[in-house]
Amino acid sequence: MKLLKYSLCILGIWALSLTHAEAQDKRAQTSMKFLQTSTFAGPSGMGSAMTAMETQSSQAMFYNPSTMARQEERVDVSLGLTNFIADIDYNSATASFRPADGRYGVFGVNVMYVDYGRIDETIIDDSAERGYRKIGTFGPYAYRAGLGYANAITNQFMVGGTVNVVNQNLGEVTMGVEDDEFERSAFSETTFSIDFGVLYRTGFESLNFAMSVRNFSGEINFDDKTEDLPLTFRMGLSMDILDLTDVNQDLHSLVLSIDANRPTDFYEQVVPGIKYTFMDRFIVRGGYQYPTDTQGISAGFGVRQSLGSTKLEFNYAYTDYDILNSVNRFSLQFSL
């Protein structure tokens, strides 16, 4: 119990000190924003209110790594595809391994690749009708790849973290023309980041309390400009509210999850999410983040099916982005 109290206090005080000092002055001023995008359909359908959710999945490495400790199967693999706004595609994959029935914890790997598509490259040309000339295209991209670990210190207390390498490549572009030769420069930056979190099962019904820190890293430099990664501190509560009723929970589950987010580059957010499961097979989700600039309500559904010793789960999520395009996410999870 002392370990739990000390860990929660240290994590909370340290993370709050990191975020509070800079949050008011650096809104919308962080780099590598792709790290904040939810890439799996299940969590996204709940508005990403996943901090205190016992995911039992390798996907936890993108939300709260400590919840991966609740994995029951020996191997779990998840694949995610997000059709984001402006024809940006996110492709993600995670895998986790639980050796020796979990005596040594759960080990995982994760990767995310962002394809920004092809963009026209132009230079100023006063002789052209529109004042510029197209000279080709370039393709920016970004990625994250990392290793994760989670362990249940007790039946109630779990810890976990990931160490990641992240890269943002804005492409090689023309900076000028000299002697009819293009002067080109590449804009790419690579750094390391750490995510970590804790989860505490309170013992009151299925009530969980959790905290996480995402995208902790040093500063990076793009074109001699110093920038930070989108550091975010999250606290969350979750509970199956049917615990308080006489409803048959072998057939029905209704989990309410609420996150409180403190990003360094935006206002504090409250994120409620809900997940209804029928017969442990059919799933409906909903969620909302407040405040946001354009993101609206999220919703989704999922289907689970066992094929022998292999468990399959397909999920879809839809998120409204107001005047921008809506976002569709698809994910497939299988475990054995």
Buried (B, 14 or more C-beta within 10 A) or exposed (E): EEEBEEBBEEBBEEBEEBBEEBBEEBEEEBBBEBBBBBBBBBBBBBBBBBBBBBBBBBBBBBBBBBBBBBBEBBBBBBBBBBBBEEEBEBBBBBBBBBEEEBEEBBBBBBBBBBBBEEBEBBBEBEEEEEEEBEBEEBEBBBBBBBBBBBBBBEEBBBBBBBEBEBBBBBBEBBEEEEEEEBEEEEBBBEBEBBBBBBBBBEEEEBBBBBBBBBBBBEEBEBEEEEBBBBBBBBBBBBBBBBBEEEBEBEEBBBBBBBBBBBBBBBEEBEBBBBBBBEEEEEBBBBBBBEEBEEBBEBBBBBEBEEEEEEBBBBBBBBBBBEEEBEBBBBBBBBBB
